[in-house]
Structure formats: C-alpha cells, structure tokens
Amino acid sequence: MSGSLNPTALVRLLGSWNSGALPAYRELADVVRLLVMDGRIPLDVALPSERALAQTLGLSRTTVTAAYASLREQGFLTAGQGSRGRTCIPHRSVPVSAPGLAVPDGLLDLAYASLSAAGEVVHRAFADALTELPALLPGFGYDAVGVPALREAIADKYTAEGVPTTPGQILVTSGAQHALNIVLRTLAGKQDRVLVEHPTYPNALDAIRASGCKPLPVALPPGTSPAWDIDAMVSTMNQQRPAMAYLVPDFHNPTGRIMSDLQRRRLVRAAAASGTVLVVDETLRGLNLDAVRTAPMSSFGPAVVSIGSLSKSHWAGLRTGWIRADETLIARCVATRTVMDLGGPVVEQLAAARLVRSFAEPLDARLEELRHNREALLALLAEHLPEWEVERPRGGLTVWCRLPSPCSTALTVLAPDFGLRLAAGPRFGVGGAFEHYMRVPYTLPPEQLEFAVRALRAAQDTLDASPQLRRTLKAGRPTAAAVA
C-alpha cells in the first residue's frame, strides 16, 4: 500500500501519547514506531509534514522534527523528499525479532539460545579429522547418507542409550533444522496438519509453514504438573488425524520441561493408533541440568523418528545433525535429501564422529556452567522483575517467563534502545499467541545476564510509564512482520 496519512488521522491513532515520562520527541517516535510494527500504520505511507503535524498536535516543530529524525535513524521512516518520509521496516529490525541472523554491533543477544564452542574438544576433533581425510580423498566426496564413521558412531550412541540401532537407520544432515525439513517433505504433503506443542521452537514452525503444511497447536498446561496435556494431544490426533507431530520432549524449547516416561509411552501408542508419525527433536537431551532420568522416545515404539544434532551440546557452527528412523523411511528421506543437496562436508563429519564417540567429554563442565548461569538468572529476575512469573527449567538453555501484561513484542521493539536483542513471545506460537511471554536464555555469563535483566527492567519501566504504548498493544495484534 502507498499513500499518505493526514495529520488528523495520525493524531487519532496516537491517542493520549504524551505521558511526560520521557522527552516528548522520544514518546512520539516510540508510539509511531509501535503503530508501524503493529500494522495500524501501513508500510510505504507518507507521514504528515513536520509543520502540519506540529500544528495539529500543538507542539513545536522542533519536537516533531526530532521525532521524525529518530524514526529515520532507527529505520522506520525513509529519508524521502523534505519531511514527507514514508514508513518502512528497518533492515536492522530483522535481527531484533528474528533469531538466526547476526546480532547488530552493540547489542547483547538474548534471541539466540546457543553456547559458544566446547573449544578444546572441538578443535582437537577437527585436528584428528584432518589425519583421517587422506583415506577418503580418492573417492568422489558425495555421500547423501553420511560418512560411515559418523553413522556408526551415532548408531552406537543410540544403542548405548537402550535403543538398538544400526548405521542403516541413520541419515546424517546439516543440522537439526535440515533434518526436520527433510522429514517434513518426506512424510507430509501440502495442506497436511502437523501437531505441535504450543509454545514450540519457532524455526520448526517456520519449516512447517514453508513446506505448505498447517501447524496444529496443542497447548502445554499452564503449570508444570503435568508437563504435557497428553489427553489433549491424544484427542487431537484421534479427531484431526495429523500426518505427523513435531515434539520436543527433552528440556522443551522454550519452557525447559521434560516429558515423563509414562507420558512418552502413552503418546507413542496413541500416535501409532491414529496413524500420526511422531518426530522427536532431541537436540537438547544432553543438557540435563537436574539429572532427570528418562528413556528416549524411540525406545517406546519402532515408528518414532528422532532428530538430533551437536549444535546445543558442542557448537552450532558444526552444522551436523541426523535422523534416526527405520531403514525404509531413511531410504525415502535420502531420496528427498538429494533434491535439496548431495551430502555434507566430509571433514566436518569426520570431526563429528569423534565428538559423538566421546559425547560426554565436554558436558560435565558445560552443565556445571549452565547450572550456575540458570541460578544467577533466576535470582536476577526475582530481584529486578518480581512481577514476572518464571518457570524453572529442568534442563536446556532457556527460562520461559509470563509477563504482567501482553507486552512481549513491545519489549522486543524497545530492547535495542537498552542494548538487547530479544525474541518476542509470539515467535514461539501460532496466530499471535504468547504476547504475555518472553524466552530468556541463560547461555551468557552472570555479569552479562545482570546487564540483560537490568536492561529488561528499564525497558519494562519505559513501557509501564506510557499509557499510550499499553493502549496501542491492546488495540490490535502485531503483524507477522513484527514477530517473524
């Protein structure tokens, strides 16, 4: 849409915007910015001239000029001719709301939930891999299934965990996201339903939508007992007959919950009865902070498809993941995979084989560090944001917080002004849900977590001080662009 917004229409949208808590130009710019992110001011619309808006608002032109300058600096207003800039979404706002892209300079990143590399262990694995590489150089280097050494190592790891597995049941992929995309394109057709927990991992939702499937959300209970509403999942599978279900039963992202063996067994049986293929994301299973004992989901039934990777336990830069399934399904996945790519880098797979063989080597130190970070974050949230309701995670990398008002997207928009990048709650849901929630990782050291929580407090205070910002949020849901 292109056009222009007259001063009277803009003033009506602004409402009672000037609370006096901040300089007038800053409050004006903040409200206009949220109206753009909220979709109530469309993109590519010319705002009123500085003179006309100043007259209508009864302000000095200097105030409106400063507000427009702030919007231009933040990328929400084009330079345009004279003062008739057009609304836009800034290029640098994408990293603010979309985890997975490089963090802008000067921002502390709370959108990612990943650790730095287990440095010495990863380095040694690559050094060892280089000594094994000459034996493979006479070959072509294409292997859509995966280097045999890595497939054997992954199969042995499952067998040691009580799930007998052969290398023929393993397909090596370029990370867990790649694995999920392969499985989706193999098992589900366009318009098929895919059951998901609600909330769930946002990149999984992106993959489901990109494949043409429809996510079918089933809410997690508000308390932690039971951690999953298995009755609702079973009922949904029986009534809706989804082609597959994507679940994160091991230290669920974003809540950190873990599914009991009793719940796993019941869910596997119900899925088999309804014809729904369970696809289980186990990338966080190794980050067991409270030493909870559970069996892998695949131990309860042969039809379970497991996805894993080294991204959370060792380093996301490895880009090594896998699919475990029966050999017939693996063959189908390989056929799907060859349309997308012809195999992964060989050296990385040789290094990954080393890491999988000694999977637990870096974990003791990493788990102790994560426990320390988790306790620090929980204490900081209790001290500085006592009105936030915090769910204590049993493992994984993140804390799931309920906010006192539906302001998650607003906090995400405001956060860069306080040095933070966040992922808004609606990123983890369907249909704009979870404006009352925020995911906060504890992957950073305590001193950085303290900065982050104090910045969150400052952003929350700014939001609380402006009644118009609260009204803007209540007036309408954020658009997809605001939370993508």
C-alpha positions in Angstrom: 0.0 0.0 0.0 1.2 3.5 -0.8 -0.4 6.8 0.0 -0.3 9.4 2.8 -1.6 9.9 6.3 -3.2 13.2 7.1 -2.4 14.9 10.5 -5.9 14.3 11.9 -5.8 10.6 11.1 -2.4 10.2 12.7 -3.4 12.1 15.8 -6.4 9.9 16.2 -4.1 6.8 16.1 -1.7 8.4 18.6 -4.3 8.9 21.2 -3.1 10.2 24.6 0.5 9.5 23.7 2.4 12.1 25.9 2.7 10.8 29.4 5.6 13.1 30.3 7.8 10.2 31.4 10.2 10.8 28.6 11.1 13.7 26.3 8.1 14.4 24.0 10.0 13.7 20.8 11.0 10.3 22.2 7.5 9.3 23.2 6.1 10.5 19.9 8.7 8.4 18.0 8.1 5.3 20.2 4.4 5.4 19.7 4.7 5.9 15.9 7.2 3.1 15.8 4.9 0.7 17.6 2.0 1.6 15.4 4.1 0.8 12.3 5.2 -2.6 13.8 1.6 -3.2 14.9 0.4 -2.7 11.4 -2.0 0.1 12.3 0.1 2.5 10.2 0.7 0.6 7.0 4.1 0.4 5.2 5.0 2.8 2.5 2.7 5.6 3.7 3.9 9.2 3.8 3.6 10.7 7.3 2.3 14.3 7.7 4.8 17.1 7.2 6.6 18.3 10.3 4.8 21.6 10.1 1.3 20.1 9.7 1.7 17.6 12.5 3.2 20.1 14.8 0.3 22.4 14.3 -2.3 19.6 14.8 -0.6 18.3 18.0 0.1 21.8 19.4 3.8 21.1 19.6 6.9 23.0 18.4 8.1 21.9 15.0 11.4 21.1 16.7 9.8 18.3 18.7 8.2 16.7 15.6 11.5 17.1 13.6 13.4 15.3 16.4 10.8 12.5 16.5 11.0 12.0 12.7 14.8 12.1 12.9 14.7 9.4 15.5 12.4 7.3 13.3 14.7 7.7 10.3 17.7 6.8 12.4 16.0 3.6 13.6 15.0 2.8 10.0 11.2 3.2 10.4 11.0 6.2 8.1 12.6 6.8 4.7 14.6 9.9 4.1 12.1 11.0 1.4 11.8 14.5 0.0 11.8 17.2 2.6 9.8 16.0 5.6 7.5 13.6 3.8 9.3 10.4 4.7 7.5 7.0 4.2 7.0 4.3 6.8 9.1 1.2 6.4 10.5 -1.7 8.4 14.3 -1.3 9.0 16.8 -3.8 7.8 18.3 -3.9 11.2 15.0 -4.6 12.9 15.0 -8.1 11.3 17.8 -9.4 13.6 15.9 -7.8 16.6 12.9 -10.1 16.1 14.3 -12.9 14.0 16.8 -15.2 15.7 19.2 -16.9 13.3 20.8 -13.7 11.9 24.0 -12.0 13.1 23.4 -9.7 16.0 24.0 -6.0 15.3 27.0 -4.4 16.8 26.5 -3.1 20.3 23.6 -5.4 21.2 23.7 -8.2 23.8 22.0 -11.2 22.1 19.2 -12.8 24.0 17.4 -14.1 20.9 19.8 -17.0 20.4 19.8 -19.9 22.8 23.2 -21.4 21.9 26.5 -21.8 23.6 30.0 -21.0 22.3 32.1 -23.9 21.2 33.4 -26.5 23.6 36.7 -25.1 22.3 39.5 -27.5 23.0 37.3 -30.6 22.4 36.0 -29.3 19.0 39.5 -28.1 17.9 41.0 -31.5 18.7 38.2 -33.3 16.8 39.0 -31.3 13.7 42.7 -31.8 14.0 42.1 -35.6 14.3 39.7 -35.4 11.3 42.4 -34.0 9.1 44.6 -37.0 9.7 41.7 -39.3 8.6 40.9 -37.2 5.5 43.6 -38.7 3.1 41.9 -42.1 3.2 38.7 -40.6 1.7 40.3 -38.3 -0.9 40.3 -40.9 -3.7 36.5 -41.0 -3.6 34.2 -38.5 -5.2 33.2 -36.9 -1.8 29.4 -37.1 -2.4 27.5 -39.1 0.2 23.9 -38.3 0.7 23.6 -40.7 3.6 26.6 -39.6 5.6 30.2 -40.7 6.2 30.1 -44.3 7.5 32.2 -43.5 10.6 29.7 -40.9 11.8 26.7 -43.0 11.1 28.3 -45.9 13.1 29.1 -43.5 16.0 25.5 -42.2 16.1 24.0 -45.7 15.9 26.3 -46.9 18.7 25.2 -43.9 20.8 21.5 -44.8 20.5 22.3 -48.4 21.2 24.1 -47.5 24.4 21.0 -45.5 25.5 18.8 -48.6 25.2 17.6 -48.1 21.6 19.3 -50.8 19.4 20.2 -49.0 16.1 22.2 -49.9 13.0 24.1 -47.4 10.8 21.4 -48.1 8.1 18.9 -46.4 10.4 20.9 -43.1 10.4 20.9 -40.3 7.9 23.5 -37.5 8.6 22.2 -34.0 7.9 23.5 -30.4 8.0 21.9 -29.7 11.4 18.6 -30.5 13.1 16.7 -27.9 11.0 17.9 -29.5 7.8 16.8 -32.9 9.3 13.3 -31.5 10.0 12.9 -30.1 6.5 13.8 -33.5 5.0 11.3 -35.3 7.3 8.5 -32.8 6.5 9.0 -33.1 2.8 9.1 -36.9 3.1 6.2 -37.5 5.4 3.8 -34.6 4.9 2.1 -33.2 1.8 0.9 -29.6 1.3 -2.0 -28.7 3.5 -1.3 -31.7 5.8 -1.6 -31.0 9.5 1.4 -31.2 11.8 0.7 -31.3 15.5 3.0 -29.1 17.6 3.3 -28.2 21.2 2.2 -24.7 22.0 4.6 -22.9 22.5 7.2 -24.6 20.5 10.6 -24.0 18.7 10.0 -21.1 16.2 12.2 -22.4 13.5 10.2 -25.6 13.4 7.1 -23.6 12.9 8.8 -21.7 10.0 9.8 -25.1 8.4 6.2 -26.5 8.8 4.7 -23.4 7.1 7.4 -23.3 4.4 6.6 -26.9 3.5 3.0 -26.0 2.9 1.7 -27.8 6.0 -0.5 -26.4 8.7 0.7 -26.4 12.3 -1.9 -27.8 14.7 -1.1 -26.4 18.1 -1.9 -28.2 21.4 -1.3 -26.0 24.4 1.0 -27.0 27.2 -0.6 -26.8 30.6 0.0 -23.6 32.5 1.6 -25.4 35.4 4.4 -28.0 35.3 2.4 -30.9 36.6 1.5 -32.5 34.2 4.1 -31.0 31.9 2.2 -32.0 28.8 -1.5 -32.4 28.3 -1.4 -35.9 26.8 -5.2 -36.1 26.9 -5.5 -33.1 24.6 -2.8 -34.5 22.3 -4.4 -37.9 22.0 -7.8 -36.3 21.4 -6.3 -34.1 18.7 -4.6 -37.0 17.0 -7.8 -39.1 17.0 -10.0 -36.2 15.7 -7.7 -34.3 13.4 -5.5 -37.2 12.1 -2.4 -35.1 11.6 0.2 -36.6 9.3 2.9 -36.1 11.8 3.7 -34.5 15.2 6.8 -32.4 16.0 7.6 -32.6 19.7 10.5 -31.5 21.9 10.0 -33.8 25.0 13.6 -33.4 26.3 14.1 -30.0 28.0 11.5 -28.4 25.8 12.3 -25.2 23.9 11.2 -22.7 25.3 10.0 -24.0 28.6 12.7 -26.4 29.7 10.2 -29.1 30.7 10.8 -32.8 30.3 8.2 -35.4 29.5 7.8 -38.4 31.8 8.3 -42.0 30.6 4.6 -42.6 31.3 3.6 -39.8 29.1 6.0 -40.9 26.4 4.7 -44.4 26.3 1.0 -43.3 26.1 1.8 -40.8 23.3 3.7 -43.3 21.2 0.8 -45.8 21.5 -1.8 -43.1 20.6 0.2 -41.9 17.6 0.5 -45.4 16.3 -3.2 -45.9 16.6 -4.1 -42.7 14.8 -1.5 -43.0 12.0 0.5 -40.0 13.2 4.2 -40.2 12.8 6.0 -38.8 15.9 9.0 -36.7 15.0 11.0 -36.0 18.2 13.6 -33.3 18.4 16.4 -34.5 20.9 18.9 -31.7 20.3 18.6 -30.6 24.0 18.5 -34.1 25.6 22.2 -33.9 26.6 21.6 -30.6 28.6 20.2 -32.4 31.6 20.8 -30.0 34.5 18.8 -31.8 37.1 19.9 -35.3 36.3 16.3 -36.4 35.4 16.2 -40.0 34.1 14.0 -40.7 31.1 14.2 -43.1 28.2 14.5 -41.9 24.6 11.1 -41.6 22.9 12.2 -44.2 20.3 12.5 -46.8 23.0 8.7 -46.9 23.3 8.0 -47.7 19.6 9.7 -48.6 16.4 7.9 -45.9 14.3 9.3 -42.9 16.2 11.5 -40.6 14.1 14.3 -39.0 16.1 16.2 -35.8 15.2 19.4 -34.9 16.9 22.5 -32.6 16.4 25.6 -31.4 18.1 24.5 -27.7 17.9 23.4 -27.3 21.5 25.8 -29.7 23.2 29.0 -28.8 21.4 28.7 -26.0 18.9 26.1 -24.7 16.4 28.9 -23.9 13.9 29.4 -27.7 13.4 26.1 -27.9 11.4 25.9 -31.6 11.9 22.7 -33.4 12.7 20.9 -36.6 12.0 17.7 -38.5 11.5 17.1 -41.9 13.2 14.3 -44.0 11.7 13.6 -47.4 10.2 15.7 -48.2 7.1 12.7 -47.9 4.7 12.0 -44.4 5.9 15.7 -43.5 5.8 15.7 -44.5 2.1 12.8 -42.3 1.4 14.5 -39.4 3.3 17.7 -39.9 1.3 15.6 -39.6 -2.0 14.1 -36.3 -0.6 17.5 -35.1 0.5 19.2 -35.4 -2.9 16.7 -32.9 -4.3 18.0 -30.4 -1.7 21.7 -31.3 -1.6 24.0 -34.2 -2.3 25.7 -34.5 1.1 27.5 -32.7 3.8 31.2 -31.6 4.2 33.4 -34.6 4.8 35.9 -33.1 7.3 33.0 -31.8 9.5 31.5 -35.3 9.6 34.8 -36.9 10.5 35.2 -34.4 13.3 31.6 -35.0 14.4 32.3 -38.7 14.5 35.0 -38.0 17.1 32.7 -35.8 19.1 29.8 -38.3 19.1 32.2 -41.1 20.2 33.2 -39.0 23.2 29.9 -37.2 23.6 30.0 -36.7 27.3 33.6 -35.3 27.4 32.8 -31.6 27.4 29.4 -32.0 29.1 30.3 -32.0 32.8 31.9 -28.6 32.7 29.2 -27.2 30.4 26.4 -28.5 32.6 28.0 -27.0 35.7 28.4 -23.7 33.9 24.7 -23.8 32.8 23.5 -24.6 36.3 25.4 -21.6 37.7 24.0 -19.3 34.9 20.5 -20.6 35.5 20.6 -19.9 39.2 22.1 -16.4 38.5 19.3 -15.6 36.0 16.5 -16.8 38.2 17.9 -14.7 41.1 18.2 -11.7 38.9 14.7 -12.0 37.6 13.3 -12.4 41.1 15.1 -9.3 42.3 14.6 -6.9 39.4 11.4 -8.2 37.7 9.4 -9.8 40.6 6.1 -9.3 38.7 7.3 -11.7 36.0 6.2 -15.3 36.7 9.2 -17.6 35.9 9.0 -21.3 35.1 12.1 -23.1 36.5 13.6 -25.2 33.7 14.8 -28.8 34.4 17.4 -28.5 31.6 18.1 -27.0 28.3 19.1 -23.4 27.8 16.1 -21.1 28.5 13.7 -19.7 31.0 10.1 -19.1 29.9 8.6 -16.1 31.7 5.0 -14.9 31.9 4.8 -11.1 31.8 2.3 -9.0 33.8 0.7 -7.6 30.6 0.7 -8.5 26.9 3.8 -6.6 26.0 6.3 -9.1 24.7 6.5 -7.6 21.2 6.7 -4.0 22.6 9.6 -5.1 24.8 11.3 -6.6 21.8 10.9 -3.4 19.9 12.2 -1.3 22.7 15.0 -3.6 23.8 17.6 -2.4 21.2 17.5 1.1 22.8 18.7 -0.6 26.0 21.4 -2.7 24.4 19.4 -6.0 23.9 18.1 -8.2 21.1 15.1 -10.4 22.1 12.8 -12.9 20.6 9.2 -11.9 21.2 6.8 -14.5 22.7 4.7 -14.7 19.5 7.7 -16.2 17.7 7.0 -19.4 19.7 3.4 -19.7 18.8 0.7 -19.7 16.2 -1.7 -16.8 15.4 0.0 -14.1 17.5 -0.2 -16.1 20.8 2.2 -15.5 23.7 2.3 -11.8 23.9 2.2 -12.5 27.7 5.5 -14.4 27.5 9.2 -13.9 26.9 12.0 -16.5 26.5 15.2 -15.6 28.3 18.3 -17.8 27.7 20.9 -18.4 30.4 23.7 -19.1 27.9 25.6 -15.9 28.9 27.8 -15.5 31.9 26.3 -13.9 35.1 27.8 -10.5 34.5 26.1 -10.2 31.1 22.9 -11.7 32.4 22.9 -9.0 35.1 23.2 -6.3 32.4 20.4 -8.0 30.4 18.0 -8.2 33.3 18.6 -4.6 34.3 18.0 -3.6 30.7 14.8 -5.6 30.7 13.8 -3.7 33.8 14.5 -0.4 32.2 12.5 -1.4 29.0 9.6 -2.6 31.2 9.6 0.7 33.2 9.6 2.7 29.9 6.6 0.7 28.7 4.8 1.0 32.0 5.3 4.7 32.1 3.5 5.3 28.8 -0.3 4.6 28.9 -0.5 5.0 25.1 2.0 2.3 24.5 -0.1 -0.1 26.5 -3.3 1.0 24.7 -1.5 0.5 21.4 -0.8 -3.1 22.3 -4.4 -3.7 23.5 -5.8 -2.2 20.3 -4.5 -4.9 18.0 -2.3 -7.9 17.5 1.2 -7.4 16.0 1.5 -8.3 12.3 3.6 -11.1 11.0 6.4 -8.7 10.2 6.6 -7.7 13.8 7.4 -11.2 15.1 9.0 -13.0 12.2 
